[in-house]
Amino acid sequence: MPPASMSGARCDVAMVAGEASGDMLAAQLLAGLRQRWPDWQAAGIGGPHMQAQGFDAWWPSDKLAVRGYVEVLRHYREIVGIRRQLRDRLLAAPPRVFVGVDAPDFNLSLEGDLRAAGVATVHFVAPAVWAWRPERIEVIRRHVDHVLCIFPFEPALFQRHGIAATYVGHPLAPLIPRHPDQAAARAALDLPADGPVVAVLPGSRRAEIAHVLPRFLAAVQRMRQARPELAFVLPAVPALQAEIERHVRQAALSDVVRVLQGQSHAALAACDVTLIASGTATLEAALFKRPMVIAYHMNWLSWKLHQRKMLQPWVGLPNILAQEFVVPELLQDAATPAALAEATLAWLADDDATAQRVQSLQQRFAALHDTLNRPTAQLATDAIAQVLG
């Protein structure tokens, strides 16, 4: 059954954000919508950042925070049930506009049903058809009125296929200072002012904690043995903090790894290098101008299926945007604790070549920051107003 809060609730703009990063992106858009249309009510599926903007979350976004084919199959019935209930609710009382935030496997189908019923549909964060699953372009053309793109090269690609699209910049870019204050971040987290700090970011999904975190913690053990002076911080999504702390205890690292409640931006500002799971967080690390090692591990069948649909040799957003391996990627079988530790420690080597490598990377990330820094909320609401006529 739908949550009780759904009954009779007015909804001008319906939104679905499927995980922690989508919740943050959607919150920025909601702020712009509230400024432009103060009396509008927003509801659907979202997380705490959206709720802080007055969003009525009929379901929490972490219900959809599942990655990988096998993992999706395990939650398939629940996810399909949520989508069906949400669709029926929105068809019974149509909103002015529906905005699907990322989560294309969930949102594109829902957008198709709503558009067929006359509801304006907008997709925020274009599916990466340039990287994998290019067959989605036809689905987008049929199901979506307008795509809000967060990377500058995307609108031309969609427009070639007859899909209206607007580059709105990346909502995270204005939130992250161009020159992060490392000293202030360390003081706020009670970290040593001097000495190397490693931020460990294993992801925000339960499956990532199961597959990625144990490898990261094993790498931490190796790094600690090689460099006893290293400090480690691990920002945890609040819903998964207890599970993450259990893994840390089992690895006998409770005295070594500081588990933080959220505070991923503070951790990235404070660190010298981050060992990080592939996803939106890698772009955040780039915006903080931090060297990184990108890694990922998933169920072997999900990995095999994923490989078949990849169009580019990179999976990390910094490398995709640079179109080269500016930072290391260690995926699946290559993501061994020894390899992860070695690649992370390489960024901390005390020599001129490493210092030049870090400086060059920071310059590239600063240029990327400038490209992505746009008035996203204003540009997005302008596009939505255009869709609404």
C-alpha positions in Angstrom: 0.0 0.0 0.0 1.2 3.6 -0.6 2.4 5.6 2.4 -0.4 7.3 4.3 1.1 10.7 3.5 0.1 10.2 -0.2 -3.6 10.3 0.3 -5.1 13.6 -0.9 -1.7 15.4 -1.1 -1.6 18.1 -3.8 1.4 17.8 -6.1 2.4 20.4 -8.7 5.8 19.0 -9.5 6.5 15.3 -9.0 10.1 14.2 -8.6 12.0 10.9 -8.2 15.6 10.8 -7.0 17.0 7.4 -6.5 20.1 7.6 -4.3 22.1 10.0 -2.1 23.7 11.9 -5.0 20.4 12.3 -6.8 18.9 13.6 -3.6 21.6 16.3 -3.4 21.1 17.3 -7.1 17.4 17.4 -6.8 17.5 19.6 -3.7 19.3 22.3 -5.7 16.6 22.1 -8.4 13.9 22.3 -5.7 15.4 25.5 -4.3 15.1 27.1 -7.8 11.6 25.8 -8.2 10.5 27.2 -4.9 12.0 30.6 -5.8 10.2 30.7 -9.1 6.9 29.1 -8.1 6.6 29.6 -4.3 3.2 28.1 -4.0 4.0 24.8 -5.8 4.0 21.6 -3.8 6.6 18.9 -4.6 6.3 15.3 -3.8 7.4 11.8 -4.9 10.5 9.9 -4.0 13.4 11.7 -2.4 15.8 11.9 0.5 16.7 14.2 3.4 18.2 17.1 1.3 15.0 17.3 -0.8 12.8 17.1 2.4 14.8 20.0 3.8 13.4 22.0 0.8 9.8 21.1 1.7 9.6 18.0 -0.5 7.0 15.4 0.6 8.8 12.1 0.3 6.2 9.4 -0.3 9.0 6.9 -0.3 12.6 7.5 0.7 15.2 7.6 -2.1 17.3 4.8 -0.6 14.5 2.4 -1.7 15.9 2.7 -5.2 19.6 2.9 -4.3 20.4 -0.4 -6.0 23.2 -0.9 -8.6 24.0 -4.0 -10.7 21.7 -6.4 -12.6 21.7 -9.1 -10.0 21.2 -6.6 -7.1 18.2 -5.1 -9.0 16.7 -8.5 -9.5 16.8 -9.2 -5.8 14.7 -6.0 -5.2 12.7 -6.2 -8.4 9.3 -6.8 -7.0 9.5 -4.1 -4.4 10.9 -1.5 -6.9 8.2 -2.4 -9.5 5.5 -2.2 -6.9 6.7 1.3 -5.8 6.8 2.5 -9.5 3.3 1.1 -10.1 1.8 2.8 -7.0 3.5 6.1 -7.8 2.4 6.0 -11.5 -1.2 5.3 -10.5 -1.2 8.1 -7.9 0.2 10.6 -10.5 -2.2 9.5 -13.2 -5.1 9.9 -10.9 -4.0 13.4 -10.0 -1.6 14.6 -12.6 1.1 17.1 -11.6 2.0 20.1 -13.8 5.4 18.4 -14.5 7.3 15.3 -13.6 11.1 15.6 -13.1 13.0 12.3 -13.0 16.4 12.8 -11.4 18.9 10.3 -12.7 17.8 6.7 -11.9 17.0 6.1 -15.6 15.9 2.4 -15.2 13.2 3.6 -12.8 12.4 7.0 -14.3 12.3 6.5 -18.0 9.5 4.0 -17.9 7.5 6.1 -15.5 8.1 9.2 -17.7 6.8 7.3 -20.7 3.5 6.5 -19.0 3.1 10.1 -17.7 3.9 11.7 -21.0 1.4 9.5 -22.8 -1.2 10.8 -20.3 -0.3 14.4 -21.2 2.0 15.2 -18.2 5.1 17.2 -19.1 8.2 15.2 -18.5 11.8 16.4 -17.7 14.8 14.2 -17.1 17.6 15.8 -15.0 21.0 14.2 -15.4 21.1 12.8 -18.9 21.6 9.0 -19.1 25.2 8.4 -20.2 24.3 7.1 -23.7 27.7 8.3 -24.8 29.4 5.8 -22.4 27.1 2.8 -22.4 23.6 1.5 -23.4 23.2 3.7 -26.5 19.9 2.1 -27.2 18.4 4.3 -24.5 18.5 7.3 -26.8 15.3 6.1 -28.6 13.5 5.5 -25.3 14.5 9.1 -24.2 13.1 10.5 -27.4 9.7 8.8 -26.9 9.4 9.4 -23.2 11.0 12.7 -22.3 10.0 16.3 -23.3 13.3 17.9 -22.2 16.6 16.7 -20.9 18.6 18.8 -18.4 22.3 18.0 -19.0 25.0 18.4 -16.5 27.9 18.1 -19.0 28.5 20.6 -21.8 28.9 18.2 -24.6 25.6 16.4 -24.1 22.9 18.8 -25.6 24.3 18.6 -29.1 24.2 14.8 -28.9 20.6 14.7 -27.9 19.5 17.4 -30.3 20.9 15.3 -33.2 18.3 12.7 -32.2 15.5 15.2 -32.0 15.5 15.5 -28.2 15.2 18.9 -26.6 18.1 19.4 -24.2 19.7 22.2 -22.2 23.2 22.3 -20.5 22.5 23.6 -16.9 26.0 23.0 -15.4 26.5 20.7 -12.5 24.7 21.6 -9.3 27.6 20.5 -7.2 30.1 22.9 -8.8 28.7 26.1 -7.1 28.6 24.3 -3.7 32.3 23.5 -3.7 34.8 26.3 -3.3 37.3 26.7 -6.1 40.1 26.7 -3.5 39.0 24.4 -0.7 40.3 25.3 2.8 42.1 22.1 3.8 43.3 23.5 7.2 39.8 24.5 8.2 38.4 21.2 7.2 41.0 19.3 9.2 40.3 21.5 12.2 36.5 20.9 11.9 37.1 17.1 11.8 39.7 17.2 14.6 42.4 15.9 12.3 46.1 16.7 12.5 47.1 19.9 10.8 50.1 18.2 9.3 50.6 14.8 8.0 48.9 12.9 5.2 45.2 12.1 5.3 43.4 9.6 3.2 39.6 9.8 2.6 38.0 6.4 2.0 34.7 6.7 0.1 33.2 3.2 -0.6 29.9 4.4 -2.0 26.4 5.0 -0.8 24.6 1.8 -1.7 24.2 -1.3 0.5 25.7 -3.5 -2.3 28.7 -1.2 -2.5 29.3 -1.6 1.2 29.2 -5.4 0.7 31.4 -5.5 -2.3 33.7 -2.5 -2.2 34.2 -1.6 1.5 36.0 -4.9 2.5 38.6 -4.4 -0.3 39.1 -0.7 0.7 39.6 -1.7 4.4 42.1 -4.4 3.4 43.9 -1.7 1.4 43.9 0.6 4.4 45.6 -2.2 6.5 48.3 -2.4 3.9 48.7 1.4 3.7 48.9 1.7 7.5 51.6 -0.9 7.6 53.6 1.0 5.0 52.9 4.5 6.3 52.0 4.3 10.1 51.6 8.1 10.1 48.6 8.1 7.8 45.2 9.2 9.1 42.0 7.8 7.5 38.5 9.2 7.4 35.4 7.4 6.1 32.2 9.5 5.6 29.2 7.2 5.9 25.7 7.6 4.6 23.7 7.8 7.8 21.4 4.9 6.8 24.4 2.6 6.4 26.6 4.0 9.2 26.0 1.1 11.6 26.8 -1.5 8.8 30.0 0.4 7.9 31.1 0.6 11.5 30.6 -3.2 11.8 32.9 -3.7 8.8 35.5 -1.4 10.3 35.4 -3.3 13.6 35.6 -6.7 11.9 38.7 -5.4 10.1 40.2 -4.4 13.5 40.5 -0.8 12.2 38.3 1.1 14.7 41.3 2.9 16.1 42.6 3.7 12.6 39.6 4.7 10.5 37.4 7.6 11.6 33.9 6.9 10.5 32.0 10.2 10.0 28.2 10.7 9.8 28.0 12.1 6.3 30.4 15.0 5.9 31.8 13.7 2.7 32.7 17.2 1.5 34.6 17.9 4.7 36.5 14.7 4.3 37.4 15.5 0.7 38.5 19.0 1.7 40.6 17.6 4.5 42.4 14.8 2.6 45.5 14.6 0.5 44.2 11.7 -1.6 41.0 9.6 -1.7 40.3 6.0 -2.4 36.9 6.2 -3.9 34.1 4.1 -5.5 33.1 5.0 -9.0 30.1 7.3 -9.1 29.1 10.9 -8.6 31.5 11.2 -5.7 34.5 11.0 -8.1 33.3 14.2 -9.6 33.0 15.8 -6.2 36.6 14.7 -5.5 37.7 16.4 -8.7 35.9 19.6 -7.8 37.8 19.5 -4.5 41.0 19.2 -6.7 42.0 15.9 -4.9 44.1 13.1 -6.4 42.2 9.9 -6.3 42.2 6.2 -7.0 38.8 5.1 -8.5 37.7 1.5 -7.8 34.7 -0.7 -8.1 33.6 -4.2 -7.5 30.2 -5.9 -8.0 28.6 -9.2 -8.4 30.5 -11.1 -11.2 27.4 -11.5 -13.4 26.5 -7.9 -13.1 30.1 -7.0 -14.1 30.0 -9.3 -17.2 26.7 -7.7 -18.3 28.0 -4.2 -17.6 31.2 -4.8 -19.6 29.2 -5.8 -22.7 27.5 -2.4 -22.8 30.5 -0.1 -22.2 31.4 2.2 -25.0 34.4 3.9 -23.5 37.5 2.6 -21.7 36.8 4.8 -18.6 34.1 4.5 -15.9 35.2 7.4 -13.6 33.7 10.7 -14.4 37.0 12.7 -14.1 38.5 10.3 -16.7 35.5 10.4 -19.0 35.4 14.2 -19.0 39.2 14.4 -19.6 38.9 11.6 -22.2 42.0 10.0 -20.7 43.2 8.2 -17.6 44.2 11.2 -15.5 43.6 9.1 -12.3 43.9 5.3 -11.9 40.9 3.0 -12.2 41.0 -0.4 -10.6 37.9 -2.4 -11.4 36.6 -5.8 -10.4 39.5 -8.3 -10.3 42.0 -5.5 -10.6 40.7 -4.0 -7.4 42.9 -6.0 -5.1 43.9 -4.6 -1.7 47.5 -4.6 -2.8 46.9 -2.7 -6.0 44.5 -0.2 -4.3 47.1 0.5 -1.6 50.0 0.9 -4.0 48.0 3.2 -6.3 46.8 5.4 -3.4 50.3 5.6 -1.8 51.8 6.6 -5.2 49.9 10.0 -4.9 51.7 10.5 -1.5 55.2 9.9 -2.6 57.6 12.6 -1.4 59.4 13.5 -4.7 59.4 16.2 -7.4 57.8 14.0 -10.0 54.8 13.2 -7.8 54.5 16.9 -6.8 54.4 17.9 -10.4 51.8 15.2 -11.2 49.6 16.4 -8.4 49.9 20.0 -9.5 49.1 19.2 -13.1 46.0 17.2 -12.0 44.8 20.1 -9.8 45.1 22.5 -12.7 43.0 20.3 -14.9 40.4 19.9 -12.2 40.3 23.7 -11.6 39.5 24.1 -15.4 36.8 21.5 -15.1 35.3 23.3 -12.1 35.0 26.5 -14.1 33.3 24.7 -17.0 30.7 23.0 -14.7 30.0 26.1 -12.6 26.8 27.5 -14.0 23.6 28.9 -12.4 22.0 25.5 -12.5 18.8 26.1 -10.7 18.0 29.2 -12.8 18.8 27.5 -16.1 16.9 24.4 -15.1 13.7 26.3 -14.1 14.0 28.3 -17.3 13.9 25.1 -19.3 11.0 23.7 -17.3 9.1 27.0 -17.8 9.7 26.6 -21.5 8.4 23.0 -21.4 5.2 24.2 -19.7 4.7 26.8 -22.4 
